[in-house]
Amino acid sequence: MAGEKQRNKVEMSQTRKAEEGKKMAELADVEFRFMTLDDVDAVSELEQLSFTTPWPRDAFVNELTINQHARYVVAVSQGKVIAYGGMWVIFDEVHVTNVAVHPAFRGQKIGEQLMRQMMATAVLFGGERMTLEVRPSNTVARNLYQKLGFVENGRRKKYYSDNDEDALIMWVNLR
């Protein structure tokens, strides 16, 4: 009986390691690059899947064609956009506007890698500090941001119009 429990424990451990290896292999197949107008439809679809008050498609077109401060990064796997993040780089401050990972790809550290790419991009464009807003109820995102060094530094009361939830303001030094 004890031997069987030990064997099951080893098998579970091996299965877990195989799953982790598969996720790492999948992550290795993800390419991060700047968003282009060709990505707008996929990003807009991802926005609809991810947010209760999504930005309209035209907002992304305007970000790419008019807003000289906007920088957008997409994560692509097998030719499909699976995540994206946007930010405004204004002098030395960077404001994250959107971050989303397709539901089928969540939990695979793609969001973390995307944020790291965004942080590196922000530095390339002169950013020294980065800020974002996040719902207090979004513990997955909050934990990720804290892991990346963001700290809570304020609150915007009733920021989200869909349910009047506050927004936590978080900051990180990039340099």
C-alpha positions in Angstrom: 0.0 0.0 0.0 2.8 2.4 1.0 4.7 1.5 -2.2 1.6 2.1 -4.3 1.1 5.6 -2.8 4.8 6.4 -3.4 4.5 5.2 -7.0 1.3 7.3 -7.6 3.1 10.3 -6.1 6.1 9.9 -8.4 3.7 9.5 -11.4 1.9 12.6 -10.5 5.2 14.5 -10.1 6.3 13.2 -13.6 3.0 14.3 -15.1 3.3 17.7 -13.6 6.8 18.1 -14.9 5.7 17.0 -18.4 2.9 19.5 -18.3 5.3 22.3 -17.2 7.7 21.2 -20.0 4.9 21.4 -22.5 3.9 24.9 -21.4 7.5 26.0 -21.7 7.7 24.6 -25.2 4.5 26.4 -26.1 5.9 29.6 -24.7 9.1 29.1 -26.8 6.8 29.2 -29.8 5.5 32.7 -28.9 6.9 35.7 -30.8 6.6 39.2 -29.3 6.6 42.1 -31.7 5.2 45.6 -32.3 1.5 45.6 -33.2 0.6 46.7 -36.8 -2.7 47.7 -38.5 -2.9 44.1 -39.7 -3.3 43.0 -36.1 -6.2 45.3 -35.3 -9.0 42.9 -36.0 -7.4 40.1 -33.8 -6.6 42.6 -31.0 -10.2 44.0 -31.1 -11.6 40.5 -30.9 -9.3 39.7 -27.9 -10.4 43.0 -26.3 -14.0 41.9 -26.6 -13.2 38.5 -25.0 -11.3 40.1 -22.1 -13.1 43.2 -20.9 -16.6 44.1 -19.9 -16.2 47.6 -21.4 -13.9 46.9 -24.4 -12.4 49.6 -26.5 -13.9 49.8 -30.0 -11.8 48.7 -33.1 -11.4 52.3 -34.2 -9.6 53.1 -30.9 -6.8 50.7 -31.8 -6.5 52.2 -35.3 -6.2 55.6 -33.8 -3.6 54.5 -31.3 -1.5 53.1 -34.1 -2.0 55.9 -36.6 -2.6 59.1 -34.6 -1.3 58.8 -31.0 2.5 59.4 -31.2 2.9 58.3 -27.6 1.3 54.9 -28.1 3.3 51.7 -28.2 1.6 48.3 -28.6 3.2 44.8 -28.4 1.5 41.6 -29.5 2.3 38.0 -28.7 1.8 35.7 -31.7 1.7 31.9 -31.7 1.3 29.9 -35.0 0.4 33.1 -36.8 -2.4 34.2 -34.4 -2.4 37.1 -31.9 -2.9 35.5 -28.5 -2.1 38.5 -26.3 -1.4 42.2 -26.5 -0.4 45.2 -24.4 -0.6 48.9 -25.0 1.1 51.8 -23.3 1.7 55.5 -23.7 5.3 56.7 -23.3 5.2 60.4 -22.4 8.6 61.7 -21.6 9.9 59.5 -18.8 6.5 58.2 -17.6 4.8 55.2 -19.1 1.1 54.5 -18.7 -0.2 51.0 -19.5 -3.5 51.3 -21.2 -4.4 47.6 -21.9 -3.1 44.1 -21.3 -5.0 41.0 -22.4 -4.2 37.3 -23.0 -6.6 35.1 -24.9 -8.5 32.9 -22.4 -7.2 29.7 -24.0 -3.6 30.8 -23.3 -3.9 32.1 -19.8 -1.9 30.5 -17.0 1.1 29.9 -19.3 3.2 33.0 -18.3 2.5 34.7 -21.6 1.1 37.8 -19.7 4.3 37.9 -17.6 6.5 37.7 -20.7 4.3 40.3 -22.4 4.7 42.7 -19.5 8.5 42.2 -19.5 8.6 43.0 -23.2 6.5 46.1 -22.6 8.8 47.2 -19.7 11.9 46.7 -21.9 10.2 48.6 -24.8 9.3 51.4 -22.4 13.0 51.8 -21.4 14.0 51.9 -25.1 11.7 54.8 -25.6 13.0 56.7 -22.5 10.6 55.5 -19.9 11.8 55.5 -16.3 8.6 54.8 -14.4 5.5 52.8 -15.4 2.0 53.0 -14.0 -1.2 51.2 -14.5 -4.7 50.7 -13.1 -6.0 47.4 -12.0 -9.3 46.2 -10.5 -8.9 45.2 -6.8 -10.8 42.0 -7.7 -8.3 41.0 -10.4 -6.0 39.1 -8.1 -4.2 37.3 -10.9 -3.1 40.5 -12.5 -2.3 42.2 -9.2 -0.1 39.3 -8.2 1.7 39.4 -11.6 2.3 43.2 -11.3 3.6 42.8 -7.8 5.9 40.0 -9.0 7.3 42.5 -11.6 8.0 45.1 -8.9 4.8 47.2 -9.1 3.6 48.7 -5.8 0.2 50.1 -5.0 0.3 53.9 -4.8 -3.2 55.1 -4.8 -6.8 54.4 -5.7 -9.3 55.8 -8.2 -12.8 55.7 -6.7 -15.5 54.1 -8.8 -13.1 54.0 -11.8 -14.8 51.2 -13.7 -18.1 52.2 -15.2 -19.5 48.7 -15.5 -19.8 48.1 -11.7 -18.3 51.3 -10.1 -15.3 49.2 -8.8 -12.3 51.2 -7.7 -9.0 51.0 -9.6 -5.7 50.4 -7.8 -2.9 52.6 -9.1 0.4 50.8 -9.3 3.9 52.0 -10.2 7.3 50.5 -10.9 10.7 52.1 -11.5 12.1 50.8 -14.8 15.7 51.9 -14.3 
